[in-house]
Amino acid sequence: MKSWDVVIAGGGIVGVSLARELRRQGASVLIVERGQPGREASHAAAGMLAWCDPMLPVPLQRLAQASAGMYPEFLQEIEDESGAHVDLRTQGTIVYSGHDVASYGSTGKWRALEADEIARLEPCLEHSGELAYWTPEGSVDPRALIAASLQAAKHRGVDVASGSAVASIEVEGGRAVAVKTAKTAYAAGAVVNCCGAWAGEVGPLRFPTRPVKGHMLSVVTSRRGLVMHVVRAPEVYVVPRADGRIVIGSTLEEAGFDKRVDPGTIQRLHQAATALIPELGEARLLETWAGLRPGTPDALPLLGRTEVPNYFVAAGHYRDGILLAPVTALVMSQVVRGAMPDFDLGAFAPARF
């Protein structure tokens, strides 16, 4: 039986980024994906790089800031290796907030905006009188990112097996030795569970990950460049793409693995976006969808070794998988190779559950 140094269960942006990094370090790597790689949470994401969000859990803030700083070089390498372009937008984000951000201790990353400056930055916005701020957060097109990342990983020699879900991790002599699907087994020197919302479905360990559903839609307007910044408000966010699409989201729903789209929910999101940007009321609807974010009980990812030797996990990134992909690839490649990670991962240890 063919064997790989590392078999990664799960082909979303976290799994693919880790595979590419491990291959760059010289390991032979196989990704095993239940469906088409990158078609779950990564495909459904809005792509906001929200490293300044004051609601980001404190233990994640250092990782998030570091990962955002890694993005330009991370994308440059992916584009060079794949030959594809990934839309990274760095104009910043306008945030409407019901709270003074000074209460979050985040004033160094946020700048208060007056009505005249909002009008200059985004003439399309209907200023509501709420507190508004500019932050240096950017955004990326996650669909272009995962497609280019997968191509770059294959360019480096990462193998991919798709179309059959990982059922369990085979343990022999107390150590993880293979990834098993309904059809076959893939022998491995080490295994990393990157199955996102499905990470807890893979035996023998049952991680407390769960799917958190989010409805989204995309539209296009007759006026190209209507919105230049990401715009966030408590009830909705709007994310522009360079190709003219405008993504609107999102909900947080406990609905299990149900990805059915509810037209009423889509309508409410569109109405909330139109309240911010009236011209969106006349926009042409392109697509509606629902994705499943990988949540955990404390809203922190699972990163590190498990109690089973040679078995690791990198899952549960919730709303920040796109943002945290570069730093997760870095630290988990270090952990898998037995090196000291660049960041303290104690708060994310799988053993906390």
Secondary structure, DSSP 4 states (H G I P E B T S, - for coil): --EEEEEEE--SHHHHHHHHHHHHTT--EEEEESSSTT-SHHHH---EE-TT-TTS-HHHHHHHHHHHHHHHHHHHHHHHHH-----EE-S-EEEEESS-GGGGT-TTT-EE--HHHHHHH-TT----SSEEEEE--EEE-HHHHHHHHHHHHHHHT-EEEESS-EEEEEEETTEEEEEEESS-EEEEEEEEE--GGGGGGSBS-----EEEEEEEEEEE-SSTTS--SEEEETTEEEEE-TTSEEEEE---B--TT--PPPHHHHHHHHHHHHHH-GGGGGPEEEEEEEEEEEE-TTS--EEEE-SSTTEEEEE--TT-HHHHHHHHHHHHHHHHTTPPPSS--GGG-GGG-
